[in-house]
């Protein structure tokens, strides 16, 4: 089962902290993907993919892509925890 996090109503700082914690915990717990609900428009949809390209996430994230069926959801594909 994929973990889903809804960022509606969160500020940029709150959203970044929530996503960072979810990515690290997901990696540690061996999750394969995370679904992040950003909404179909707005600043979080624009900023989140950029945040996740930062060096601090390189060891955790394999790739990201918006859901083909719901463009308001970003799917984060996590690397395997060795």
Secondary structure, 3 states (H helix, E strand, C coil): CCEEEECCCCCHHHHHHHHHHHHHHHHHCCCCEEEEECCCCCHHHHHHHHHHCCHHHCCCEEEEEECCCCCCEEEEEECCCC
